[in-house]
Amino acid sequence: MSLVQNLIKRQKENGGFLSAEVLQEISERTATPLYRLQELISFYNSFRLTPPPKVEVQVCRDFTCHMHKSQELIQDLKNEFAEEIEQGQVSISGKSCMGYCDGPVAVSLNHHITPDSNLSHCVTSIRSILKSGTTHGKPVDQEIPDDWDIDCYQKQTKYELLKQFLKATDRIAFGESVLKSLEDSSLVGKGGPGARTAKKWRTVKKYAEQENRAVRYVVCNADESEPGTFKDRELLLRSPHLVLEGMITAALIIGAERAYIYIRHEYESQIEAFQKCIDDAKAQGLCGRNLLKTGLNCEVEVFVSPGNYICGEQTAMIEAMEDKRAQPRQRPPDLEIQGYRNFPTLVNNVETFAWVPAIFNNGPEWYQKLGVNDCQGKRFVSLSGDINRPGVYEVPLGSTVGDLLEIVGGMRNKQQLQAFGVSGPSGGFLPRKFSRDQLPENFVKENIPEGENEFDLLNLPLDNNFFRFQLRGRFNLGAAHLFIGEQTDLVSLVKSCTEFYRNESCGKCVPCRLGSEKLVQIASRPLNEGKLQIPDYFQDLIELMQESSICGLGQVAFNPLLSLKEFFPETWEVAKSR
C-alpha cells in the first residue's frame, strides 16, 4: 500500500484525524521520516491533524451551487449553530466543487454528500447527528439508463471483448484488431484535449518495446474535479464493468500487468461500486493473476485521491500516486514515455475506456454513425445551471447548444438564457448572441449570412474540430456545460470562478500562484455604477500566465474574466492602474 493510501486508511481508522501517535507509528512502520509525512499532510486537503467536531459541515461554494446561493446558506447555518460552533461541536465551511452540480446546493455532512440541500434540511440533519451521533448517506441509483448506446451488454456484465481476447489463438493479432477498431472509429479522449485513443495506446506499446521496458502501467483518471463536471460519476456508478474491461484490454495490448483507477475521495459510492466490480471480475478469472489460466496477469487497484483539484492534471495525479505532492511535471517527457515510477504509462479518462467494448463489439462504423452534423460518435455531457432537468446525458457529437437546451426541458422558471459555459469555468462564458466583430473572419463567412449581424449561440455545434478550426481555438470545449439565466449575477459568478482557481493552485509556479490571486483581486474590485473595473494591465497578466504556467490551471484561470471582458461589455469598464 502506498504512503498516501496508508495515511487515508489510518485517518479513517483513527476517528477522522492523524494524531502524533499515529504519525509516529506510520513513520516507524514504513521507515518514513516524519517530515515526509508532514509534506503530504500539509498539501492535501483531506488530511487533518486535530479531532473533527461531532458534525463537520462543508457546503459547495462553486459554480451551480454558487448560483443557488450557497454562500447565503453557509452564513445562515453559521448563525443557526453559533453556540454549537463556539462549543466545538459543529464546524461549517465552504468547499470546492464536490461533483454534484446537478443537485445544488451540495452539502457534505461528516463526509456524506447530500445534493439538493436547503437550510431546513441541513438544520434537521445536523440536529439529528448531534443527538444520535450517526450520519446516513442517501441511497444511490445504479441502474443503467435504457437509452445509453455505450451499454453494449444491455445491462448485463459480460466482458465479451476480454474473453475473446484471452481465448484468441493469436493475441497479438487480436490486440491489433482492437486498435484498428479504435482507429477507424476516430475515438478521442473524453477527458482533456481529445488525443486520438489508438495513437496514444500505440505510442506506449511501441516505445516500451523499442526500449525493452518490461514494466508498463495503465491508469484511469477518474478525478473529475472541474466545477460543473460529473459525467464520470455516473459512468463509474452505473457501468463500472465497461470501464474495467476497457482498462484490462488496454493493459493486455500494451503489455502492462498492473492498472490503477484514480478516483476522487468524495465519490464514496463509486469507489465501492468499482471495487466490487474488480472483485467480481477476479472471481470470474478476468482480473488479477493468470487470467482464464492463460498465464497473463492484470492486477487492478483503486487509488483513492487525497484531495485537491490539481490532481486531475495527469502528471500531478502521477506525482500523488508516487507519494509526492501533486504538483505538475514539466514536459517532455510525456507520460507515455516516462510516467508512473518513470515507466511507460497509458493514461485515459473513465469515458474513453468505457467506450472501448461497445466500439469493438458493434464495429467502428456503428460508433461513427452516432454523430450528427458531419461529426462522428457520441459523448457524455454534464448539464447544469438554470435548467429544468440537470443531469448526465449521452449525446451525439455535433449537437448544438439548442439541442442540449431542448434535452433538459428548457430554462428554469422560463428565464432567458444570459450566458453559456462551454467547459466549466475553464472555458469561460459565451453570450446568447455574438456580433460579427466578436468572431473569426472565416467563421463569419461560413456561418453568418450576408446582411445579418449576429450569430445565435443556440446554433453553435459542440464539436472539438469545430472549436479548433472554425473558432481557431479561442474557446475551450469540454463536457461540463452550464446554462446561466438572466437572474444570475454574472459578475459574482465570475468572481467565484477566479476564487476557485486561486484556492486550488498548487503553488508550484510563480505565474499561477501570484497571477491567480491577482485575478481574484481584479474580480473583487468595488463596482462602479454596477460595472466591474478591469485594469489596463489585464492583457499583460493573461499573456504572462498563459506563456509561463506549467500546467493548464494557470493557462485557463483568467478565462472567466476574459470572457466577461470580450462578450459582456455592459458588465465592466477600464480602470487605470495607479
C-alpha positions in Angstrom: 0.0 0.0 0.0 1.3 3.4 -0.9 2.1 6.0 1.7 -0.8 8.3 0.7 -3.2 5.4 0.8 -1.8 4.4 4.2 -2.4 7.9 5.6 -6.0 7.9 4.3 -6.7 4.4 5.8 -5.2 5.3 9.2 -7.0 8.6 9.4 -10.3 6.8 8.8 -9.5 4.2 11.5 -8.4 6.9 14.0 -11.7 8.8 14.1 -11.0 11.1 11.2 -7.7 12.6 12.1 -4.0 11.8 12.2 -2.7 12.1 15.8 1.0 12.5 16.6 1.0 8.9 17.9 -0.5 7.6 14.6 2.1 9.5 12.5 4.9 8.2 14.7 3.6 4.6 14.2 3.4 5.1 10.4 6.8 6.6 10.3 8.4 3.7 12.2 6.5 1.0 10.3 7.3 2.4 6.8 10.7 3.8 7.6 9.5 7.2 6.5 10.8 10.4 8.2 8.1 12.5 9.9 8.9 15.5 7.7 8.0 13.4 4.6 4.6 12.7 6.2 4.1 16.3 7.0 5.0 17.2 3.4 2.0 15.3 2.3 -0.4 16.1 5.1 0.2 19.9 4.7 -0.6 19.7 0.9 -3.7 17.5 0.6 -7.0 18.9 1.8 -8.5 15.7 3.0 -6.0 15.2 5.9 -6.3 16.8 9.4 -4.2 16.7 12.5 -6.8 17.5 15.1 -10.0 15.6 16.1 -13.0 16.6 13.9 -16.1 18.1 15.6 -19.2 15.9 16.1 -20.6 17.4 12.9 -18.4 18.7 10.1 -20.4 20.6 7.6 -19.0 21.5 4.2 -21.0 23.4 1.7 -20.1 23.6 -2.0 -19.3 27.2 -2.9 -18.6 26.8 -6.6 -20.4 27.2 -10.0 -24.0 25.9 -9.9 -24.1 25.8 -6.1 -22.9 29.4 -6.1 -25.8 30.3 -8.5 -28.1 28.7 -5.9 -26.9 31.0 -3.1 -24.6 28.6 -1.3 -22.7 31.5 0.4 -26.0 32.6 1.9 -26.6 29.0 3.1 -23.2 28.9 4.8 -23.9 32.2 6.7 -27.4 31.1 7.7 -26.0 27.8 9.1 -23.3 29.7 11.0 -25.9 31.9 12.5 -28.2 28.9 13.4 -25.4 26.9 15.1 -23.4 29.8 16.5 -23.5 28.3 20.0 -22.5 24.8 18.8 -19.7 26.2 16.8 -18.4 28.1 19.8 -18.5 24.8 21.8 -16.6 23.0 19.1 -19.4 20.5 18.4 -20.0 21.8 14.8 -17.8 23.3 12.1 -19.3 25.0 9.0 -17.2 25.9 6.0 -17.2 26.2 2.2 -15.7 23.6 0.0 -14.6 23.4 -3.7 -16.9 21.6 -6.1 -17.9 18.1 -5.0 -19.2 16.8 -8.3 -22.9 17.1 -7.6 -23.7 20.2 -9.7 -26.9 18.6 -10.9 -28.3 18.8 -7.3 -27.4 22.2 -5.9 -26.7 23.0 -3.2 -24.5 20.0 -2.4 -23.6 19.7 1.3 -21.2 17.2 3.0 -22.2 16.1 6.5 -19.3 14.2 8.1 -18.2 13.4 4.5 -21.5 12.1 3.3 -22.7 14.3 0.5 -26.3 15.3 0.2 -27.4 17.0 -3.0 -30.4 19.4 -3.3 -29.9 20.7 0.3 -31.5 23.8 1.8 -31.4 25.4 5.2 -34.4 23.5 6.6 -32.9 20.1 5.5 -29.4 21.0 6.8 -30.7 22.1 10.2 -32.8 19.0 10.7 -29.9 16.7 9.7 -27.3 18.5 11.8 -29.5 18.4 14.9 -30.2 14.7 14.3 -26.5 13.9 14.1 -25.8 15.9 17.3 -28.5 13.9 19.0 -27.8 10.4 17.6 -24.1 10.6 16.6 -24.8 8.8 13.3 -24.7 10.0 9.8 -26.6 8.4 6.9 -25.9 8.9 3.2 -28.6 9.0 0.6 -29.2 5.8 -1.4 -28.0 6.0 -5.0 -29.5 4.7 -8.2 -27.1 2.3 -10.1 -29.4 1.3 -12.9 -28.1 1.9 -16.5 -30.5 4.1 -18.4 -32.2 2.4 -21.3 -31.0 4.9 -23.9 -27.3 4.6 -23.3 -25.6 3.3 -26.5 -22.4 2.8 -24.6 -24.0 -0.2 -22.9 -23.3 -2.9 -25.4 -24.3 -5.7 -23.0 -27.8 -4.4 -22.3 -27.5 -4.1 -18.5 -25.6 -7.3 -18.1 -21.9 -7.8 -17.1 -20.5 -10.0 -19.9 -16.9 -9.0 -20.6 -17.2 -10.4 -24.2 -14.3 -8.4 -25.6 -12.0 -9.5 -22.8 -13.0 -13.2 -23.1 -12.4 -13.1 -26.9 -9.0 -11.5 -26.3 -7.9 -14.1 -23.8 -9.2 -17.1 -25.8 -7.6 -15.9 -29.1 -5.0 -18.1 -30.6 -3.0 -15.1 -31.8 -3.4 -12.4 -29.1 -1.0 -10.0 -30.8 -3.2 -10.0 -33.9 -6.3 -9.7 -31.8 -4.9 -6.7 -30.0 -4.1 -5.2 -33.3 -7.7 -5.7 -34.4 -8.9 -3.8 -31.3 -6.5 -0.9 -32.1 -7.7 -0.9 -35.7 -11.4 -0.6 -34.5 -10.5 2.3 -32.2 -8.5 3.9 -35.0 -11.3 3.5 -37.6 -13.9 4.8 -35.1 -11.9 8.0 -34.6 -12.4 7.7 -30.8 -10.6 10.5 -29.0 -10.0 11.1 -25.3 -13.1 12.2 -23.4 -11.4 14.0 -20.5 -9.0 16.6 -21.9 -7.5 17.8 -25.2 -9.0 15.0 -27.2 -6.0 13.0 -28.2 -6.6 10.0 -30.6 -7.1 7.0 -28.4 -5.5 4.3 -30.7 -2.5 6.6 -31.4 -1.9 7.0 -27.7 -2.1 3.3 -27.0 0.3 2.6 -29.9 2.8 5.2 -28.6 3.1 3.5 -25.2 3.3 0.0 -26.8 5.9 1.0 -29.4 8.2 2.9 -27.1 8.1 0.2 -24.4 9.0 -2.5 -27.0 11.7 -0.4 -28.7 13.4 0.5 -25.4 12.8 -3.0 -23.9 10.9 -1.6 -21.0 9.3 -4.7 -19.5 7.3 -2.7 -16.8 4.3 -0.6 -18.1 1.2 0.8 -16.5 -2.4 1.7 -17.3 -4.0 4.5 -15.2 -7.6 5.6 -15.5 -8.1 9.2 -14.4 -11.4 9.4 -12.5 -10.5 12.5 -10.6 -13.0 14.8 -12.3 -12.9 18.0 -10.2 -13.6 20.7 -12.7 -16.7 22.6 -11.4 -19.7 21.5 -13.4 -18.3 18.1 -14.4 -19.9 15.0 -13.1 -20.4 12.6 -16.0 -17.7 10.1 -14.9 -19.5 9.9 -11.5 -22.5 8.3 -13.3 -20.4 6.0 -15.5 -18.5 4.7 -12.5 -21.7 4.1 -10.6 -23.8 2.6 -13.3 -21.3 0.9 -15.7 -18.0 0.2 -13.9 -17.7 -3.1 -15.7 -17.3 -1.2 -19.1 -14.5 0.9 -17.6 -12.8 -2.1 -16.1 -13.0 -4.1 -19.4 -11.5 -1.1 -21.3 -8.7 -0.8 -18.8 -7.7 -4.5 -18.8 -8.0 -4.6 -22.6 -5.6 -1.7 -22.8 -3.2 -3.4 -20.4 -3.2 -6.6 -22.4 -2.5 -4.7 -25.7 0.4 -2.6 -24.3 1.8 -5.4 -22.2 1.0 -3.9 -18.7 0.5 -6.2 -15.7 -0.9 -3.6 -13.4 -3.6 -0.9 -13.8 -4.9 1.7 -11.4 -8.0 3.8 -11.3 -7.5 7.2 -9.5 -10.9 8.2 -8.0 -11.7 11.4 -6.1 -12.3 10.7 -2.5 -15.8 12.4 -2.5 -17.1 9.6 -4.7 -17.6 7.0 -2.0 -20.4 5.1 -3.8 -18.3 5.0 -7.0 -15.3 3.7 -5.1 -17.4 0.9 -3.6 -19.0 0.1 -6.9 -15.7 -0.2 -8.7 -14.0 -2.3 -6.0 -17.0 -4.7 -6.2 -16.6 -4.8 -9.9 -12.9 -5.7 -9.5 -13.8 -8.5 -7.0 -16.5 -9.9 -9.3 -14.1 -9.9 -12.3 -11.4 -11.7 -10.2 -14.0 -14.4 -9.2 -14.5 -15.0 -13.0 -10.8 -15.2 -13.7 -10.8 -12.0 -15.7 -8.8 -9.8 -13.4 -5.7 -10.4 -11.3 -3.2 -13.3 -11.8 -3.3 -15.9 -14.6 -6.4 -14.6 -16.4 -8.5 -17.5 -17.6 -5.4 -19.7 -16.9 -3.6 -18.1 -19.8 -0.5 -17.1 -17.8 -1.4 -13.4 -18.4 -1.7 -11.1 -15.5 -3.5 -7.8 -14.8 -3.9 -6.6 -11.3 -6.3 -3.6 -11.0 -6.2 -1.3 -7.9 -8.4 1.6 -6.8 -6.3 4.6 -5.7 -8.3 7.0 -3.6 -7.4 10.6 -4.2 -6.3 12.5 -1.0 -8.0 15.6 -2.4 -7.1 18.8 -4.4 -8.4 19.8 -7.8 -4.9 19.8 -9.3 -4.8 16.0 -9.1 -6.9 15.9 -12.2 -3.9 17.1 -14.2 -2.4 13.8 -15.3 1.2 14.5 -14.3 0.1 15.8 -10.9 -2.0 12.7 -10.5 1.0 10.5 -11.1 3.0 12.5 -8.6 0.3 11.8 -6.0 0.4 8.1 -6.8 4.2 8.2 -6.2 3.6 9.6 -2.7 4.6 13.2 -3.6 2.8 16.5 -3.6 0.5 16.6 -6.6 2.5 19.3 -8.5 2.5 19.1 -12.3 5.7 17.9 -14.1 7.5 19.8 -16.8 7.0 18.1 -20.1 8.6 16.5 -22.2 9.0 13.6 -21.5 5.3 12.7 -21.7 3.7 10.0 -19.5 3.6 7.6 -22.4 7.4 7.6 -22.3 8.2 8.3 -18.6 5.1 8.0 -16.4 4.3 6.2 -13.2 7.6 5.4 -11.4 9.3 6.5 -14.6 7.9 3.6 -16.7 5.8 4.0 -19.9 2.2 4.8 -18.7 -1.1 4.9 -20.6 -3.5 7.4 -19.0 -7.1 7.7 -20.2 -10.3 9.1 -18.9 -13.2 7.0 -17.5 -15.4 7.5 -20.5 -12.7 6.8 -23.0 -12.1 3.3 -21.5 -15.9 2.7 -21.2 -16.5 3.2 -25.0 -13.9 0.5 -26.0 -16.1 -2.6 -25.5 -19.1 -1.1 -27.5 -16.9 0.1 -30.4 -15.2 -3.3 -30.8 -18.4 -5.4 -30.3 -20.6 -3.2 -32.6 -17.9 -2.0 -35.1 -16.3 1.4 -35.7 -18.9 2.3 -38.3 -21.6 1.9 -35.7 -19.9 4.5 -33.5 -19.2 6.9 -36.3 -22.8 7.0 -37.3 -23.9 8.1 -33.8 -22.8 11.6 -34.6 -24.8 14.4 -36.2 -23.9 17.5 -38.3 -21.0 15.8 -40.0 -19.5 14.7 -36.7 -18.7 11.2 -35.6 -19.6 9.4 -32.4 -21.2 10.3 -29.1 -20.0 11.6 -25.7 -21.4 12.1 -22.2 -22.0 15.7 -21.0 -22.8 17.2 -17.6 -25.6 19.7 -17.9 -26.4 22.1 -15.0 -27.4 25.6 -14.1 -30.8 27.3 -14.6 -32.4 24.4 -16.4 -35.4 22.1 -15.7 -33.7 18.7 -15.9 -30.0 19.0 -15.0 -28.0 15.7 -15.2 -25.7 13.5 -17.3 -26.7 12.8 -20.9 -25.2 10.7 -23.7 -25.4 13.0 -26.8 -24.3 12.8 -30.4 -21.1 14.8 -31.2 -22.1 17.8 -33.3 -25.2 18.5 -31.2 -25.9 22.2 -30.8 -26.4 24.3 -27.7 -30.0 24.5 -28.7 -30.2 20.7 -28.9 -28.9 20.4 -25.4 -31.3 23.0 -24.1 -34.2 21.0 -25.6 -33.0 17.8 -23.9 -33.0 19.4 -20.5 -36.5 20.8 -20.9 -35.6 24.5 -21.4 -34.7 27.2 -18.9 -35.9 27.1 -15.3 -38.8 29.4 -14.4 -38.9 30.5 -18.1 -35.8 32.6 -17.8 -34.0 33.9 -20.8 -30.5 32.4 -21.5 -27.9 35.1 -20.4 -24.7 33.1 -20.9 -23.4 29.6 -21.5 -20.4 27.8 -20.0 -18.7 25.5 -22.6 -16.2 23.8 -20.3 -16.8 24.5 -16.6 -15.2 27.8 -15.6 -12.0 26.9 -17.6 -13.8 27.6 -20.9 -15.2 31.0 -19.9 -18.8 32.1 -20.7 -20.3 32.8 -24.1 -23.2 35.2 -24.7 -26.6 34.3 -26.3 -25.8 36.4 -29.4 -22.4 37.1 -31.0 -21.7 40.1 -33.1 -19.7 39.8 -36.3 -16.6 41.5 -34.8 -16.5 39.0 -31.9 -15.9 36.0 -34.2 -13.0 34.9 -36.5 -13.4 36.1 -40.1 -13.6 32.6 -41.6 -16.3 31.7 -39.1 -18.3 34.8 -40.1 -18.1 33.9 -43.8 -19.3 30.4 -43.3 -21.9 30.8 -40.6 -23.4 34.3 -40.7 -25.4 35.0 -43.9 -24.8 38.3 -45.7 -26.9 41.1 -44.3 -27.1 39.5 -40.8 -25.0 40.9 -38.0 -25.4 38.3 -35.2 -24.8 34.6 -34.6 -27.2 32.8 -32.3 -25.4 30.7 -29.6 -28.1 28.0 -29.8 -26.8 27.2 -33.3 -23.3 26.5 -32.1 -22.3 22.9 -32.6 -20.4 21.3 -29.7 -17.6 19.6 -31.6 -13.8 19.7 -30.9 -12.8 20.2 -34.5 -15.3 23.0 -35.0 -13.8 24.8 -32.0 -10.3 24.2 -33.1 -10.5 25.2 -36.7 -13.7 27.3 -37.2 -13.2 29.2 -34.0 -9.4 28.9 -34.1 -9.2 27.5 -30.6 -10.5 30.7 -29.0 -12.6 28.8 -26.5 -12.1 25.5 -24.6 -14.7 22.8 -25.2 -15.2 20.3 -22.5 -18.0 18.1 -21.2 -19.3 20.4 -18.5 -22.0 22.8 -19.8 -23.6 25.5 -17.7 -26.8 27.3 -18.7 -27.0 30.7 -17.0 -30.3 32.5 -16.7 -31.0 36.2 -16.7 -31.5 36.3 -12.9 -27.9 35.2 -12.2 -25.3 37.8 -11.2 -22.7 37.1 -13.8 -20.0 39.3 -12.2 -20.5 37.5 -8.9 -20.2 34.1 -10.7 -17.0 35.1 -12.4 -15.5 36.2 -9.1 -16.4 32.8 -7.6 -14.6 31.1 -10.5 -11.4 33.1 -10.0 -11.5 32.3 -6.3 -11.8 28.6 -7.2 -8.6 28.6 -9.3 -6.8 30.7 -6.6 -7.8 28.2 -3.9 -6.8 25.2 -6.0 -3.5 26.4 -7.4 -0.8 24.0 -6.2 1.6 27.0 -5.8 4.5 25.4 -7.7 5.0 28.1 -10.3 5.0 31.8 -9.6 2.9 33.0 -12.5 0.0 30.8 -11.4 0.4 31.3 -7.7 0.5 35.1 -7.8 -1.5 35.5 -11.0 -4.5 33.6 -9.7 -4.5 35.8 -6.6 -4.3 38.9 -8.8 -7.3 37.7 -10.8 -9.3 37.5 -7.6 -8.3 41.0 -6.7 -9.5 42.2 -10.1 -12.8 40.4 -9.8 -13.2 41.7 -6.2 -12.9 45.4 -7.1 -15.7 47.6 -5.9 -18.3 48.1 -8.7 -18.6 51.5 -10.3 -22.3 52.0 -11.0 -22.7 48.2 -11.3 -19.7 47.7 -13.5 -16.5 45.8 -12.7 -13.3 47.8 -13.1 -10.8 45.8 -15.1 -7.3 47.3 -15.1 -5.4 48.2 -18.2 -2.6 45.6 -17.4 -5.1 42.7 -17.6 -3.9 41.6 -21.0 -0.3 41.6 -19.9 -1.3 39.4 -16.9 -3.1 36.9 -19.3 0.0 36.6 -21.5 2.3 36.1 -18.6 0.1 33.3 -17.1 -0.5 31.7 -20.5 3.1 31.5 -21.5 4.8 30.8 -18.2 2.4 28.5 -16.2 3.5 24.8 -16.1 0.0 23.3 -16.3 -3.4 24.1 -17.6 -4.7 25.7 -14.4 -2.6 28.8 -14.8 -3.3 28.8 -18.6 -7.1 29.0 -18.2 -7.7 30.7 -14.8 -8.3 34.0 -16.5 -10.9 32.8 -18.9 -14.0 33.6 -16.8 -12.8 37.3 -16.5 -11.6 37.4 -20.1 -14.9 36.2 -21.5 -16.7 38.8 -19.4 -14.4 41.5 -21.0 -14.9 40.1 -24.5 -18.6 39.3 -24.6 -20.4 41.2 -21.9 -19.3 44.9 -22.3 -22.2 46.1 -20.1 -20.6 44.4 -17.1 -17.2 46.2 -17.0 -15.1 49.3 -17.6 -11.4 50.0 -17.8 -9.8 51.2 -14.6 -6.4 52.8 -15.0 -3.8 51.3 -12.7 -2.1 53.7 -10.3 
